Amino acid sequence: MSDHEKIQQQAAEFVMRRDEPGWSSTDQLELDAWLNESMAHCAAFWRLEHGWERADRARSLYNPSAERPPRRPIMWRRAAFALAASIVLVVGIAAVLLWPRGPIYERQYATRMGQHGFVLLPDGSKIELNSDSRMRAELEPAKRQVWLELGEAYFDVKHDARRPFVVHTGLRDVSVLGTKFAIRRYTHKVVVSVLDGRVRVAAVGDAGRIPAAFITRGNIAIAEGSSTLILADADTRIENDLAWRDDMLIFDGVRLADAAAEFNRYNQQKLVISDNAAARILVGGTFQRRNVLGFVRLLSDAYGLRVEKTPTTITISQR
């Protein structure tokens, strides 16, 4: 058995043991010590843990009211963890990133259209990059910084009171100590969604005189120019907006033009809505983000729309 296989086996054992009712503080200390031995241990454990979480999220998408099912047999869970480990994509310079000997750690990451990337930083923070996104990470002894240069990312930041974590988006700086949140960067707008914890959203540059906004779990901040709009109790919208983490798109009464724009983020064959009447149609449902043809077929059947296809576009209009 290779060293890599041994690490995968040890990680699977820890994940399975932690899911049992007898997990204790002593067991947690054993796990922490194993994780601290190397970043390879951290990466293996996180990949398996993340695969299990994605399975739970996917199940809740199709049946949100369903309770967590009974525990699976050990052999079934071993197979599930092995599958999860095989499908996780780590995007960046390397799958496992070791803390450098110098005072500064810096890496750049990017995803192509349709890609979904995972990044594990040396401090234990986890980042997921959506399609066509680009970011740079820099970690120093006194601070941690990320520049989201393009696209969208989900952050699960490791708490460290000595080193704040700041995400720069051009229009706003988002500061945290440890929390879960997502940022989507548009050309002239930034949207920050908080799943857990509390973040500070502060204007930069000439707009620095604008008071900072603090948002907590279930809130969304939409920043554009000198204005910042706070949406409270937006848990459902946040869940829908982050369905991309499970390769899905969820629409709840959105304009067809906006739904088409979302599909176009993930597919080379673009949806084109050719008239205002069709663009204003409200659509809803759960769709695989790469199955644009299936989405179009449903539109045609439900609304009787005209569909014209070329190798690069699908044009939709009223008959």
C-alpha positions in Angstrom: 0.0 0.0 0.0 1.4 3.4 -1.0 1.7 6.3 1.4 -1.1 8.1 -0.4 -3.4 5.1 0.0 -2.5 4.8 3.7 -3.4 8.5 4.3 -6.7 8.0 2.4 -7.5 5.0 4.6 -6.7 6.8 7.8 -8.8 9.8 6.7 -11.7 7.5 5.9 -11.4 5.8 9.3 -11.5 9.2 11.1 -14.5 10.4 9.1 -16.4 7.3 9.8 -15.5 7.2 13.5 -16.5 10.9 13.9 -20.0 10.0 12.5 -20.6 7.5 15.2 -22.4 8.4 18.5 -19.4 7.3 20.6 -17.1 10.1 19.3 -15.4 11.8 22.3 -13.1 14.7 23.2 -10.2 12.2 23.3 -11.1 11.1 19.8 -11.1 14.7 18.7 -7.7 15.3 20.1 -6.4 12.3 18.3 -7.9 13.6 15.0 -6.4 17.1 15.6 -3.0 15.6 16.2 -3.2 13.6 13.0 -4.3 16.6 11.0 -1.4 18.7 12.4 1.2 16.2 11.2 0.9 17.3 7.6 -1.1 19.2 5.0 -1.5 15.9 3.1 -3.6 14.6 6.1 -5.7 17.8 6.1 -6.3 17.6 2.4 -7.4 13.9 2.5 -9.7 14.4 5.4 -11.3 17.5 4.0 -11.9 15.8 0.6 -13.8 12.9 2.2 -15.6 15.2 4.6 -16.7 17.5 1.8 -17.9 14.6 -0.4 -20.2 13.5 2.5 -21.5 17.1 2.9 -22.2 17.4 -0.8 -24.2 14.2 -0.7 -26.3 15.6 2.1 -26.8 18.9 0.3 -27.8 17.1 -2.9 -30.4 15.1 -1.1 -31.9 18.2 0.6 -32.2 19.9 -2.8 -34.6 17.2 -4.0 -36.4 16.7 -0.7 -35.8 19.7 1.6 -38.1 18.4 4.3 -36.3 15.0 4.5 -34.5 14.2 7.8 -31.0 12.7 7.7 -31.3 9.0 6.9 -30.2 6.3 9.2 -26.5 5.6 9.3 -25.2 3.5 6.4 -23.4 0.3 6.9 -19.7 0.6 7.2 -18.9 -1.0 3.8 -21.4 1.3 2.0 -19.9 4.4 3.6 -16.3 3.3 2.7 -17.5 3.1 -0.9 -19.1 6.5 -0.7 -16.0 8.1 0.7 -13.8 6.5 -1.9 -16.1 7.9 -4.7 -16.1 11.3 -3.1 -12.4 11.4 -3.0 -12.2 10.5 -6.7 -14.4 13.3 -8.0 -13.1 16.3 -6.0 -11.2 18.7 -8.2 -8.5 20.8 -6.5 -7.7 23.9 -8.7 -4.5 25.8 -8.4 -0.8 25.2 -8.4 -1.1 21.9 -6.5 -3.7 19.8 -4.8 -1.8 20.0 -1.5 -0.1 23.3 -0.6 2.6 23.3 2.0 3.3 26.3 4.2 6.4 28.0 2.7 9.5 28.7 4.7 9.4 32.4 3.8 7.2 35.0 5.5 4.6 35.2 2.7 2.5 32.5 1.0 1.0 33.5 -2.4 -0.8 31.5 -5.0 -3.2 32.2 -7.9 -6.2 30.1 -8.8 -8.6 30.1 -11.8 -11.4 28.0 -13.2 -12.6 27.8 -16.8 -16.1 28.1 -17.9 -18.1 25.2 -16.5 -15.4 24.2 -13.9 -16.0 24.0 -10.2 -12.7 24.2 -8.2 -11.7 23.5 -4.6 -8.8 25.1 -2.7 -7.4 24.2 0.7 -5.3 27.0 2.1 -2.4 26.2 4.5 -4.3 27.8 7.4 -7.1 25.3 7.0 -9.5 27.7 5.3 -11.5 26.2 2.4 -12.6 27.9 -0.8 -14.8 26.8 -3.7 -14.5 28.6 -7.0 -17.5 28.8 -9.3 -17.3 28.7 -13.1 -15.0 31.2 -14.9 -13.5 32.7 -11.6 -10.1 33.9 -10.7 -8.5 34.7 -7.3 -5.2 35.3 -5.6 -4.4 34.3 -2.0 -1.7 35.7 0.2 -1.0 34.6 3.8 1.3 36.4 6.2 2.1 36.0 9.9 -0.2 38.9 10.8 -2.9 38.7 8.1 -4.6 36.6 5.5 -5.8 38.2 2.2 -7.6 37.0 -0.9 -8.2 39.0 -4.1 -11.4 37.9 -5.9 -10.6 39.2 -9.4 -13.4 37.6 -11.3 -16.5 35.5 -10.7 -17.8 33.9 -7.5 -16.4 32.0 -4.5 -17.6 30.3 -1.3 -15.4 30.7 1.8 -15.2 28.5 4.9 -12.6 30.5 6.9 -10.6 29.0 9.7 -10.9 31.1 12.8 -7.7 32.8 13.9 -8.1 35.9 16.1 -4.5 36.9 15.5 -4.8 37.0 11.7 -8.0 38.6 10.2 -9.1 37.2 6.8 -9.9 39.9 4.2 -11.3 39.4 0.7 -10.7 42.3 -1.7 -13.3 42.7 -4.5 -12.3 46.0 -6.0 -15.5 47.8 -4.8 -15.6 46.4 -1.2 -13.3 44.7 1.3 -14.9 41.8 3.2 -13.3 41.1 6.6 -13.8 38.1 8.9 -12.1 36.1 11.6 -13.8 32.8 10.9 -17.1 32.2 9.2 -18.9 30.8 6.0 -19.9 33.2 3.3 -20.0 33.7 -0.5 -19.0 36.6 -2.7 -20.1 37.2 -6.3 -18.2 39.9 -8.2 -20.0 41.6 -11.1 -18.5 44.4 -13.2 -20.1 47.2 -11.1 -21.6 45.3 -8.2 -20.6 42.9 -5.4 -23.0 40.5 -3.6 -22.0 39.1 -0.2 -24.1 36.3 1.3 -23.4 35.0 4.9 -24.2 31.4 5.8 -22.7 31.5 9.3 -20.9 34.1 11.5 -20.5 37.8 10.9 -18.6 39.8 8.2 -17.7 43.4 7.7 -18.3 45.0 4.3 -16.3 48.2 3.8 -15.9 50.5 0.8 -12.5 51.1 -0.6 -10.7 53.9 -2.4 -12.6 57.2 -2.8 -15.7 55.6 -1.3 -13.8 54.9 1.9 -15.9 57.5 3.7 -19.0 55.3 3.4 -19.7 53.6 6.8 -19.0 49.9 6.9 -21.9 47.4 6.9 -21.9 44.4 9.3 -24.0 41.4 8.1 -24.7 38.2 9.9 -26.1 34.7 9.2 -28.9 34.7 6.6 -28.2 38.2 5.4 -27.1 39.5 2.0 -25.2 42.7 1.2 -25.5 44.1 -2.3 -23.0 46.9 -2.9 -23.0 49.1 -5.9 -21.2 52.5 -6.2 -21.7 54.3 -2.9 -24.8 52.3 -1.9 -25.0 49.0 0.1 -28.4 47.3 0.4 -28.9 44.7 3.2 -31.4 41.9 2.7 -32.3 40.3 6.0 -33.7 36.8 6.6 -32.7 35.7 3.1 -31.8 32.1 3.9 -33.8 30.6 1.0 -32.3 33.0 -1.5 -28.8 32.2 -0.3 -29.5 28.4 -0.6 -30.8 28.9 -4.1 -27.9 31.1 -5.1 -25.3 28.6 -3.9 -26.9 25.6 -5.6 -23.9 25.8 -8.0 -21.9 24.1 -5.3 -23.9 20.9 -6.2 -23.8 21.6 -10.0 -27.4 22.8 -9.9 -29.3 26.0 -10.6 -32.5 26.9 -8.6 -34.9 29.5 -9.8 -37.8 30.8 -7.8 -39.9 33.2 -10.0 -37.0 34.8 -11.8 -37.2 36.4 -15.3 -36.3 34.1 -18.2 -33.7 36.7 -19.2 -32.0 36.3 -15.8 -32.3 32.5 -15.9 -30.7 32.4 -19.3 -27.8 34.6 -18.0 -27.2 32.1 -15.3 -27.1 29.1 -17.7 -24.7 31.1 -19.9 -22.1 31.2 -17.1 -21.6 27.5 -17.4 -22.2 26.6 -21.1 -20.5 27.4 -24.4 -23.8 27.3 -26.3 -25.4 30.5 -25.2 -29.1 31.2 -24.6 -30.4 34.3 -26.4 -33.8 35.8 -25.6 -34.8 37.7 -28.7 -37.9 39.6 -27.5 -39.0 41.4 -24.3 -42.2 39.4 -24.0 -40.2 36.1 -23.7 -37.6 37.8 -21.5 -40.2 38.8 -18.9 -41.6 35.2 -18.5 -41.2 34.1 -14.9 -39.6 30.6 -14.4 -38.9 28.4 -11.4 -37.5 25.0 -10.7 -34.3 23.0 -10.1 -32.0 22.3 -13.1 -28.6 20.8 -13.8 -26.5 23.8 -14.7 -24.9 22.1 -17.8 -28.2 20.7 -19.1 -29.2 23.7 -21.1 -30.9 21.6 -23.8 -33.2 20.1 -21.1 -34.1 23.5 -19.8 -35.0 24.7 -23.3 -37.2 21.7 -24.0 -39.1 22.3 -20.8 -39.5 26.0 -21.7 -40.8 25.1 -25.2 -43.3 22.5 -23.7 -44.5 24.8 -20.9 -44.8 28.1 -22.7 -44.9 27.2 -26.4 -41.9 29.3 -27.2 -40.0 29.2 -30.5 -36.5 27.7 -30.3 -33.8 28.1 -33.0 -30.5 26.4 -32.5 -27.0 26.9 -33.9 -23.7 25.3 -32.8 -23.1 28.4 -30.6 -26.5 29.8 -29.7 -30.1 28.8 -28.8 -32.5 31.7 -29.6 -35.8 31.7 -27.7 -38.8 33.9 -28.7 -42.5 34.1 -28.5 -44.3 32.4 -31.4 
